[in-house]
Amino acid sequence: MADDQNKNTEDMPHFMQRQYGKSASTLEASHEELSDVRKQMIRFALDFPIRDIRTYSGYKGDLLVEITTGNDDILPKLKAHAESLGMEVVIKERYDTRIHEVYCIVPDENIYRLK
């Protein structure tokens, strides 16, 4: 079973590998104010039937907006809007529950300036 979990995490994008399956309270918060890009994405997503939305920092310096929905009709709209804001988008479907997780990713400029 542990091997199956390792295989699953190898196929995941880097920002999900360490944080997948953790509760929101254990995810790393960004240290800066919420960026305008993430605010715009959140406002847009709230107009659709979503189950949950949260924002946090990925472990490689990315800032994420994670949107959870059971409605696959809205996925193209969420993706198109995020991309128009310059965000990278990854959509993960949990086939067992028919839940879609939309990850809208933007680099944390403060972190990238340090590299």
Buried (B, 14 or more C-beta within 10 A) or exposed (E): EEEEEEEEEEEBBEBBBBBBEEEEEEBEEBEEEEBEBBEBBBEBBEEBEBEEBEBBBBEEBBBBBBBBBEEEEBBEEBBEBBEEBEBBBBBBEEEEEEBBBBBBBBBBEEBEEEE
